[in-house]
Amino acid sequence: MKYKEIVTESGLPWLELDLTIPHEDMLEEAINLKDEFVKHRDEDNGGGGYRHKGWRSLCIHGIDPYKTNHYEQYGYKSNNETPYNWTEICARCPITHEFFKYYFPYDTYYRVRFMLLEPQGYITPHEDSFEHRLSPINIALNNPEGCNFKMKGHKGYLPFASGKSLLLDVGNTHAVYNNSNEDRYHIIVHGKTTKKFKELVERSYAKNGTQ
C-alpha cells in the first residue's frame, strides 16, 4: 500500500514506525530540562473543554521553547507563516537536536516538543483534529508501567514502550492516564512530509500494518 492510502484510507488508529532513536540519551536530556517545561494547553482545562493534570511541554523546534500551543494561539494563520526555528533549548539537548536535524526523515519542521505527563497526571478524552488521517508522530522516550494511552473504539491500549514511535490518528477520541509514580516523557513531531518519510511509512506498514 502506498503512503497516501496508508495515512488517509487505511483506517488505522496508529502505525508503529520502523525507526530507531537514541531514546535513552534523549530521555536523560529531557529529564535534565524538567524545570524548563511549562504547562501545556492550560487554557483548555475545564470551562467546557477537556481536563488535564500534570501535562507540561517544551519546544525543541517552534516559535520559542515556551510557546507550545497551536500557531493560532499566537495570532498566526498557517504553519507556513509561523516563524518556527530551532529554539535555544537545543544547546541543552544536543543529542535530541542532532537526531532531528540530521537523522529523522523530515527536512522542514513545525513543532517538535518534549511532552511530560507527571505521576498521576491525566489528559481526559478529546480529539485534536476534525479529519481522520495518520499524523502526527509520537515518540516514547519512556513509558512507565501503568501509563496508558487509550483510543475510543479500539481494544486495549496503544503499544507505547521506551523508544517506540507511533504515527497516530488524533481525529479519534483519545485519553492518557499516568497511573504510575514516574514522569512520562514523549516527543511529538509535526513537519512537512518527505520522500524518505513516505518510504518509512510504507516500510512500517508492510512490517506492522496489521493490528
C-alpha positions as CSV (number, residue, x, y, z in Angstrom):
1,M,0.0,0.0,0.0
2,K,1.3,3.5,-0.9
3,Y,1.8,6.3,1.6
4,K,-1.3,8.3,0.8
5,E,-3.5,5.3,1.1
6,I,-1.9,4.3,4.4
7,V,-2.4,7.7,6.0
8,T,-5.8,8.6,4.7
9,E,-7.6,5.4,3.7
10,S,-6.3,2.5,5.8
11,G,-8.5,3.4,8.8
12,L,-5.6,2.5,11.2
13,P,-5.8,4.3,14.5
14,W,-2.0,4.1,14.7
15,L,1.0,2.7,12.9
16,E,4.3,1.7,14.6
17,L,7.2,3.2,12.7
18,D,10.3,1.2,11.9
19,L,12.5,3.8,13.4
20,T,15.5,3.5,15.8
21,I,16.2,6.5,18.0
22,P,18.7,7.2,20.8
23,H,15.9,7.3,23.3
24,E,17.9,6.7,26.5
25,D,20.2,9.7,25.8
26,M,17.2,11.8,24.7
27,L,15.3,10.8,27.9
28,E,18.3,11.9,30.0
29,E,18.3,15.3,28.2
30,A,14.6,15.7,28.8
31,I,14.9,14.9,32.5
32,N,17.7,17.5,32.9
33,L,15.4,20.1,31.3
34,K,12.4,19.3,33.5
35,D,12.5,22.7,35.3
36,E,12.1,24.4,31.9
37,F,8.8,22.7,31.0
38,V,5.7,24.9,31.0
39,K,2.0,24.0,31.5
40,H,0.5,22.9,28.2
41,R,-2.9,24.0,26.9
42,D,-3.8,25.2,30.4
43,E,-6.4,27.5,28.8
44,D,-8.4,24.3,27.8
45,N,-8.5,23.0,31.3
46,G,-12.2,23.0,32.2
47,G,-14.6,25.6,31.1
48,G,-16.4,23.2,28.7
49,G,-13.1,21.8,27.3
50,Y,-11.4,18.6,28.3
51,R,-9.4,18.5,31.5
52,H,-5.8,17.6,32.3
53,K,-3.4,17.5,35.2
54,G,0.4,17.4,35.2
55,W,0.7,18.0,31.5
56,R,3.7,20.0,30.5
57,S,5.7,20.7,27.4
58,L,8.9,22.3,25.9
59,C,9.6,23.1,22.3
60,I,12.8,21.9,20.6
61,H,11.7,23.4,17.4
62,G,9.0,26.1,17.4
63,I,8.3,29.8,17.9
64,D,10.3,29.7,21.2
65,P,10.7,27.0,23.9
66,Y,7.7,28.0,25.9
67,K,5.1,28.6,23.1
68,T,3.9,25.0,22.9
69,N,0.4,25.5,21.6
70,H,-1.0,25.6,18.1
71,Y,0.0,28.5,15.9
72,E,-3.5,30.0,16.1
73,Q,-3.0,30.7,19.8
74,Y,-0.2,33.1,18.8
75,G,-2.1,35.0,16.1
76,Y,-0.8,33.1,13.0
77,K,-2.9,31.8,10.2
78,S,-0.9,28.8,8.9
79,N,2.2,26.7,9.6
80,N,3.9,28.4,6.6
81,E,3.7,31.9,8.1
82,T,4.7,30.9,11.6
83,P,8.3,31.7,12.5
84,Y,9.4,28.3,13.6
85,N,13.1,27.6,14.3
86,W,15.3,25.5,16.4
87,T,14.9,27.0,19.9
88,E,17.7,28.0,22.3
89,I,16.9,24.9,24.4
90,C,18.7,22.8,21.7
91,A,22.0,23.8,23.3
92,R,21.0,21.8,26.3
93,C,19.7,18.7,24.4
94,P,22.4,18.3,21.7
95,I,21.7,14.6,21.1
96,T,18.0,15.2,20.6
97,H,18.7,18.2,18.3
98,E,21.2,16.3,16.2
99,F,18.8,13.4,15.7
100,F,16.0,15.5,14.4
101,K,18.3,17.8,12.4
102,Y,20.3,15.1,10.7
103,Y,18.7,11.7,11.0
104,F,14.9,11.9,11.3
105,P,13.4,11.8,7.7
106,Y,12.0,15.4,7.7
107,D,13.7,18.4,6.3
108,T,11.2,21.1,7.4
109,Y,9.7,21.0,10.9
110,Y,6.8,22.8,12.5
111,R,6.6,22.0,16.2
112,V,8.8,19.4,17.8
113,R,8.1,19.2,21.5
114,F,9.1,17.3,24.6
115,M,5.8,16.3,26.3
116,L,5.8,15.5,30.0
117,L,2.9,13.8,31.9
118,E,3.6,13.8,35.6
119,P,2.8,10.9,38.0
120,Q,-1.0,10.5,38.5
121,G,-1.4,13.0,35.7
122,Y,-4.0,12.6,33.0
123,I,-5.5,14.0,29.8
124,T,-9.2,13.4,29.5
125,P,-10.9,12.2,26.3
126,H,-10.6,14.7,23.4
127,E,-9.8,14.9,19.6
128,D,-7.1,17.0,18.1
129,S,-8.4,17.0,14.5
130,F,-11.7,17.1,12.6
131,E,-10.3,14.7,10.0
132,H,-9.1,11.1,10.2
133,R,-5.6,10.6,9.0
134,L,-2.3,9.3,10.4
135,S,-0.5,12.3,11.8
136,P,1.5,13.4,13.9
137,I,4.4,11.2,15.2
138,N,4.5,10.4,18.9
139,I,7.8,9.1,20.2
140,A,8.1,7.5,23.7
141,L,11.3,8.2,25.4
142,N,9.9,6.2,28.3
143,N,6.5,4.9,29.2
144,P,6.2,3.9,32.8
145,E,4.2,0.8,33.8
146,G,0.7,2.0,34.4
147,C,0.8,4.9,32.0
148,N,-1.8,4.1,29.3
149,F,-2.9,5.8,26.1
150,K,-6.4,4.8,25.0
151,M,-8.3,5.4,21.8
152,K,-12.1,5.1,21.7
153,G,-13.4,2.2,19.6
154,H,-10.1,0.2,19.8
155,K,-9.4,-2.6,22.1
156,G,-6.6,-2.3,24.7
157,Y,-4.1,0.5,24.9
158,L,-1.7,1.8,22.3
159,P,1.6,-0.2,22.4
160,F,3.9,2.5,23.6
161,A,7.2,1.5,25.1
162,S,10.6,3.1,25.6
163,G,12.0,4.0,22.1
164,K,8.8,3.2,20.2
165,S,7.4,5.7,17.7
166,L,3.7,5.7,16.6
167,L,2.1,7.6,13.8
168,L,-1.3,8.5,15.3
169,D,-4.8,9.4,14.0
170,V,-5.7,12.0,16.6
171,G,-9.1,12.6,15.0
172,N,-10.1,9.6,17.1
173,T,-11.1,10.4,20.7
174,H,-8.2,9.6,22.9
175,A,-7.0,10.0,26.5
176,V,-3.9,9.3,28.6
177,Y,-3.6,8.4,32.3
178,N,-0.3,8.1,34.1
179,N,-1.2,5.8,36.9
180,S,2.4,5.4,38.0
181,N,4.9,7.2,40.2
182,E,7.2,8.2,37.4
183,D,7.2,11.1,34.9
184,R,6.3,10.1,31.3
185,Y,8.4,11.8,28.6
186,H,7.4,11.6,24.9
187,I,8.2,13.8,21.9
188,I,5.5,14.9,19.4
189,V,6.7,15.8,15.9
190,H,4.9,17.9,13.2
191,G,6.5,18.8,9.9
192,K,6.5,18.5,6.1
193,T,6.4,15.1,4.6
194,T,9.4,14.0,2.6
195,K,10.1,11.1,0.2
196,K,12.2,9.4,2.9
197,F,9.3,9.7,5.4
198,K,6.9,8.2,2.9
199,E,9.3,5.3,2.4
200,L,9.5,4.9,6.2
201,V,5.7,4.8,6.5
202,E,5.4,2.3,3.6
203,R,8.1,0.1,5.1
204,S,6.5,0.3,8.5
205,Y,3.1,-0.6,7.1
206,A,4.5,-3.7,5.4
207,K,6.0,-4.7,8.7
208,N,3.5,-3.5,11.3
209,G,0.3,-2.6,9.5
210,T,-2.0,-5.3,11.0
211,Q,-3.4,-4.6,14.5
